[in-house]
Amino acid sequence: MDMHIAPDQPLTGVDVYSLPPDEGEAILRRQLAAAYRLVDHFGWTELIYGHLTAKVPGDKPHFLINPYGLNYDEVTASNLVKIDLEGNIIGKSDYPVNYAGFVIHSAVHMAHASRHRVVMHTHTRAGMAVCAIQEGLLPVSMVSTAFSGKLAYHDYEGPSLDLDERGRLLNNLGEAQAMMLRNHGLLATGRSVPEAFLRLYRLERACQIQLDAAAAGTLNVMGNNLAVKSGADMDRFSEMESAVGIGDLEFAALIRKIDKVDPSWRN
């Protein structure tokens, strides 16, 4: 694929959806490929499963998804697969897509909502563990309060092969941008790749802290008023620190990190 941009084009501090579609897609592909490499870097993979998707700029309801069968450290900007809401591959691809991943992600992308342009779903050990307990995520750390009053839950229905589940999943997500798929895994959305990744990072970290704290002693659960205030303050801080979009500063730093390891994701 012709990437339409210079290799050193900045990947943060820009709204890809305000650019001409081809240019926006080229930058989006590199952002999403970077996110896959970061998920691999942090050890959040489960073999070849789990997905990060992003709506392609333009009027058509197309989104990018990882090539099924590749490890996350093999994903690049050019081998990401473009599909529509029915799972049909748009253009040419040497790879198929995972049907179960298509069902979950197309459900959210069906909303055509700007707050859900990017959808990230993982099967991490900590995330699946917290999704498997009745209490779900508890306000026991600063980072967990980012989700106080803003976290959705969706009951397990099997490995997401039924298209009818899409409506129920979207209905349960509602206005939230983070969801616990009970007995399954984590899901986070965002208006951009950096925003969604920061939200996923915080959700994963909150799950890790809760499990560590529960193993060490009795959980000190915050009261609802304090948890909600803390979450609102975290949102306010993120907005104050952001010149263009939430997560841009953090994502730029993370790109520098993975570039030192292997910059092949840019190709």
Secondary structure, DSSP 8 states (H G I E B T S, - for coil): ----S-TT---SSS-GGGS-HHHHHHHHHHHHHHHHHHHHHTT--BTTB-EEEEE-SSSS--EEE--TT--GGG--TTT-EEE-TT--B-S--SS---HHHHHHHHHHHTT--GGGSEEEEE--HHHHHHHTSTT-S-S-STGGGGGTT--EEE---SSS--TTHHHHHHHHHTT-SEEEETTTEEEEEESSHHHHHHHHHHHHHHHHHHHHHHHHS------HHHHHHHHHHHHHHHHHH-SSSTTHHHHHHHHHHHHHH-GGGG-
